[in-house]
Amino acid sequence: MKSTGIIRKVDELGRVVIPIEIRNKFNISQKDPIEIYIEGSSIILKKFEPNCVFCGNTKNLINYRDKLVCKKCAEKIAGLKE
């Protein structure tokens, strides 16, 4: 993990401001959803990207029965016989 040297305080509502330089670097805009992960004693913030429920791909997604599936996995599913 790389240190940025930036330190921010948590406000009374538990919020932390992500500096504009970091938001720009990761293309995070106002109102973008952020995922929160815990790894050991670390808190990891990641810009949320919808992904395929089967392979995790984030490109060429389609909605199938309220689930996101990439076109490649959808083609594989279509080829299965019931």
C-alpha angles and dihedrals in degrees: 000000000000121000117227094195089232117129124191131180124231110243126225091273094051095257128143123195115229107216117247092242091060093043090052092047091054096036093243113162133187111290094016112143116247125202119219119213132181119213114176105305094341131098112213123198118200132177106251115245119182111237143185112279090222108041105009094240113155098199132084096009124178128189114243118176091336092309127107115237128174118236092249093056091042090056091050091050091048089055093056119100120224 
